[in-house]
């Protein structure tokens, strides 16, 4: 393996990118993310253009005003797994998930996209993640999505466990 300071996005990225589309329902999104065991994904429009990113936290109503779907059979369980017995009802209330059947990914996505070219060095990626206070970078080549670098990927690289 290369020395840490020589690692690039291509060296540590996850090339198995789950892409979602802006016209998917929020319920479909929640199922996709939880079924794949991921917390977020790049969003494409139907022309294949990168238009944003979306995460489970975009779905959950944690400020009392933003809402997506009811029930929590997907999202609520992901966030609250193991905490139900530790928190009382007033502490759990801010994490409820409420219904709005008409909402799509386009309604909740974040349009600010942090992308890096696959040749971007690890220090630049770390700086970008810290400054942007983000947990994932979309890795691109020729304007197409080729991978994701998450905070977990960065930690693996730091520990010498990158792919």
C-alpha positions as CSV (number, residue, x, y, z in Angstrom):
1,X,0.0,0.0,0.0
2,X,1.1,3.6,-0.7
3,X,2.2,5.9,2.1
4,X,-0.7,7.8,3.6
5,X,0.3,11.1,2.1
6,X,0.3,9.6,-1.4
7,X,-3.2,8.1,-1.3
8,X,-5.8,9.5,-3.6
9,X,-9.6,9.3,-3.9
10,X,-9.2,6.4,-6.3
11,X,-7.2,4.5,-3.7
12,X,-9.7,4.7,-0.9
13,X,-13.1,5.3,-2.5
14,X,-15.9,2.8,-2.5
15,X,-16.6,2.2,-6.3
16,X,-19.9,0.5,-5.5
17,X,-21.9,3.7,-5.5
18,X,-25.6,3.6,-4.8
19,X,-27.2,6.3,-7.0
20,X,-30.7,7.5,-6.4
21,X,-32.9,9.6,-8.7
22,X,-34.6,12.9,-7.8
23,X,-38.0,11.7,-8.8
24,X,-38.0,8.7,-6.3
25,X,-40.4,8.9,-3.5
26,X,-39.0,9.5,-0.1
27,X,-40.3,6.2,1.1
28,X,-38.4,4.4,-1.8
29,X,-35.3,6.4,-0.8
30,X,-35.6,5.3,2.8
31,X,-36.0,1.7,1.8
32,X,-33.0,1.9,-0.6
33,X,-30.7,3.4,1.9
34,X,-31.5,1.1,4.8
35,X,-31.6,-2.0,2.6
36,X,-28.1,-1.2,1.4
37,X,-26.9,-0.2,4.9
38,X,-25.8,3.3,3.9
39,X,-26.7,6.7,5.2
40,X,-26.6,8.7,2.0
41,X,-26.2,8.7,-1.8
42,X,-25.6,11.0,-4.7
43,X,-28.8,12.1,-6.6
44,X,-29.1,12.1,-10.4
45,X,-31.8,13.6,-12.5
46,X,-33.3,11.4,-15.3
47,X,-30.7,12.8,-17.7
48,X,-28.0,11.3,-15.5
49,X,-26.7,14.7,-14.2
50,X,-25.6,14.9,-10.6
51,X,-28.0,17.3,-8.9
52,X,-27.4,16.8,-5.2
53,X,-26.9,14.4,-2.3
54,X,-29.4,13.0,0.1
55,X,-29.0,11.3,3.5
56,X,-31.2,9.6,6.1
57,X,-30.9,12.8,8.2
58,X,-32.7,14.7,5.3
59,X,-35.6,12.3,5.8
60,X,-36.1,12.5,9.5
61,X,-38.0,15.3,11.0
62,X,-35.6,16.4,13.7
63,X,-36.5,20.1,13.9
64,X,-40.2,19.8,14.3
65,X,-40.8,21.4,10.9
66,X,-39.3,19.2,8.2
67,X,-41.0,15.9,7.5
68,X,-41.0,13.1,5.1
69,X,-42.6,9.7,5.8
70,X,-44.5,8.2,8.7
71,X,-43.9,5.0,10.6
72,X,-40.2,4.8,11.0
73,X,-40.2,1.2,9.7
74,X,-37.1,2.1,7.8
75,X,-35.7,5.4,9.0
76,X,-36.8,5.7,12.6
77,X,-35.4,2.2,13.4
78,X,-32.1,3.0,11.8
79,X,-31.6,6.1,14.0
80,X,-33.1,4.9,17.2
81,X,-31.9,1.3,17.2
82,X,-31.0,0.4,20.8
83,X,-32.0,3.8,22.3
84,X,-35.8,3.1,22.8
85,X,-35.2,1.8,26.3
86,X,-32.7,4.5,27.2
87,X,-34.8,7.6,26.3
88,X,-38.2,8.6,27.5
89,X,-41.0,9.7,25.1
90,X,-40.2,13.4,25.3
91,X,-36.6,12.7,24.3
92,X,-37.7,10.5,21.4
93,X,-40.4,13.0,20.1
94,X,-38.0,15.2,18.1
95,X,-37.0,12.1,16.0
96,X,-40.4,11.2,14.8
97,X,-41.0,10.6,11.1
98,X,-44.2,11.9,9.7
99,X,-46.0,11.3,6.5
100,X,-46.1,13.4,3.3
101,X,-46.8,10.9,0.5
102,X,-46.1,13.4,-2.2
103,X,-42.6,14.2,-1.3
104,X,-39.8,13.1,-3.6
105,X,-36.0,13.1,-3.3
106,X,-36.0,16.4,-5.1
107,X,-37.9,17.9,-2.2
108,X,-35.3,17.0,0.4
109,X,-32.0,16.7,-1.3
110,X,-29.0,19.0,-0.6
111,X,-28.0,20.7,-3.8
112,X,-24.6,21.6,-2.5
113,X,-22.4,18.8,-3.8
114,X,-18.9,18.2,-2.6
115,X,-17.1,16.4,-5.5
116,X,-13.4,15.5,-5.9
117,X,-11.6,14.1,-8.9
118,X,-10.3,10.6,-8.4
119,X,-6.8,11.9,-8.4
120,X,-7.4,14.2,-5.4
121,X,-5.0,13.6,-2.6
122,X,-6.1,12.5,0.9
123,X,-5.0,15.7,2.6
124,X,-7.2,17.8,0.3
125,X,-10.1,15.4,0.8
126,X,-9.7,15.6,4.6
127,X,-9.6,19.4,4.4
128,X,-12.7,19.5,2.3
129,X,-14.6,17.3,4.6
130,X,-13.6,19.2,7.7
131,X,-14.3,22.6,6.2
132,X,-17.6,21.5,4.7
133,X,-18.5,19.6,7.9
134,X,-19.6,16.7,5.6
135,X,-19.4,12.9,5.8
136,X,-19.0,12.0,2.2
137,X,-17.4,13.2,-1.0
138,X,-18.6,12.2,-4.5
139,X,-15.7,11.0,-6.6
140,X,-15.9,11.9,-10.3
141,X,-14.1,11.2,-13.6
142,X,-15.1,12.9,-16.8
143,X,-18.2,14.4,-15.1
144,X,-19.5,11.0,-14.1
145,X,-19.7,9.5,-10.6
146,X,-17.2,6.7,-10.0
147,X,-17.1,6.4,-6.3
148,X,-17.8,7.7,-2.8
149,X,-15.3,8.6,-0.1
150,X,-16.9,8.5,3.4
151,X,-15.5,9.4,6.8
152,X,-15.2,5.6,7.3
153,X,-13.1,5.3,4.2
154,X,-10.8,8.1,5.5
155,X,-10.4,6.3,8.9
156,X,-9.6,3.0,7.2
157,X,-6.9,4.8,5.2
158,X,-5.5,6.4,8.3
159,X,-5.3,2.9,9.9
160,X,-3.7,1.4,6.8
161,X,-6.8,-0.6,5.8
162,X,-7.7,1.1,2.5
163,X,-8.7,-1.2,-0.3
